[in-house]
C-alpha cells in the first residue's frame, strides 16, 4: 500500500516509532529524539493520553505542534481528529 503524502512527514520525524503495544515511555523517548525542544510537551501529552484527557497545545505557528500530535496518534494507532 502506498503511503499518503500526509503521513510521510510523520514517518520521517519518528522513523523508529514503537508499535502501539509498546509502552508510553518508549514512545516518549522516540519522540524526544525527534523533538528535543518539546520534552515537557511530550511528557504532558503522554500523561494526558494515559489519563484519558484532552490536550490543547498553544504556541507560535510552524513550531511542530501538529506534527508532534500526528506522531503520537500514528504511533498509538489513533485518529488524528
N, C-alpha and C positions, 0 to 999 in steps of 0.2 A: 504494500500500500504506500502510495506517495505521501509525503508529509506536506501539509499546507504551509504556505509562507507565514501564516500567523504563529505557528508553533516553532518554526525554525529558529528565531532568536532565543526562545526559551530553552530549546535543546542545546544551543550554543553556549548559553550562560551557565548551565549546570550540566555538563556533559556526562558526569558520572553520578547523577542523582540516584539515590537509593529507590528501590521499589516501594510501593505504598505500605507493604507489610513490615518494612524495616522501621526501627524506632525513630521518634521525632528528633532525638539528639543527633543521630547520623545525618538526617536531612538538614538540620541546622548547621552542622559542620560543613556539609557540602555547599550550602548557600553562603556561609561565611567566606568560603574560598572565592566565590564569585562576586560577593557584595561585602567586602571587608569594612566599608564605612557604614554599613547598616546592621552591625552586630546587635545593638539594642532593639532595633525594629524587628529583626528576625526572631529574637527570643520572645518579644512581646506578642508577635503574631502566633508563634508556636504555642505559647501559654493560652492565648485566646481560643485557638483551634481546639486544644485539649479540653478546655472548659466549655466548649460549645457556644462561645460568644461571638459577636460580630466584631469586625475590625474596620477602623477608619484611619487611613494614613494620610496625613496632611503634609504638604511640602511643595517646594518650588517645582515648576514644570521641567520635565526632562531629567529627573534625578533617579529614575529607575523604579519608582513605586509600583507601577502597573506590571513591569517585568518581574519584579520580586513576587508579587501576588500570583502571577501566571505560573512562575516556577513552583511555588508552593502547591497550587491547585493541580498542576500536571503531575508532580511527584507523588501526590497523595491520591491521584485518580479522581479528583473532584472537578466540578464545573467551575469555570472562571466566573460566571454570573450565576 
